[in-house]
Amino acid sequence: MGLVKLDSIKKIYQDGEISVKALRGIDLEIEEGEFTTVYGPSGSGKTTMLNLVGALDKPSEGTVHINGSIINELDRKGLALMRRDNIGFIFQSYNLIPVLTAYENVEFALKISNGNHENHSRERSIQVLEQVGLGDMLDRRPNELSGGQKQRVAIARALVKEPRLVLADEPTANLDSRTSKEVLEIMLDMNQKLKTTFIFSTHDPMVMEYAGRLLEIRDGRITREERR
């Protein structure tokens, strides 16, 4: 079995008497080390699928397997531990803590992980920030950084605990093309060196160009797949 496996996944949101079918039967397996992009129009189900893979939600029907665990069988604490120990997140809005410096944002993610890096959290945090080109900006807070620099901090924060899986939801949405290319190169380098599995949700053609596997989703179904 792959790192991620979705079996006959359906997700229905209830809004009063109205049922919204976000996912209508998804079957998917993603192996460790893949660099996969999910694309499609707004409302197609991309973010819903990422939320299920990221243990942020449970399916209405079907089974989600992540790193050998069945998401459906986990309680809230179990889902939190799954996210903490296995998954890194990169959001288009960065989600940095504004009162913390770049270094502190990254170290904070490491400290709340499983503790394997506790004895050298400072060294590890600085190392990852240097890898994303921010070694000279450790003490800057988010309001002192450009959009591209904030996204680099977000990448460092996601990667510092060495997760097996990183989920990136529209990671280039707020970046210009040059900065988008730079952050994609960083993530691809991490993928190749560490075999970290990446799954992107995007509208950006540039992200699609970097993907080793493309999945098109429309109306809650995977309608096209391409491997490179």
Order of alpha helices (4+ residues) and beta strands (2+ residues): beta-beta-beta-alpha-beta-beta-alpha-beta-alpha-alpha-alpha-beta-alpha-beta-alpha-beta-beta
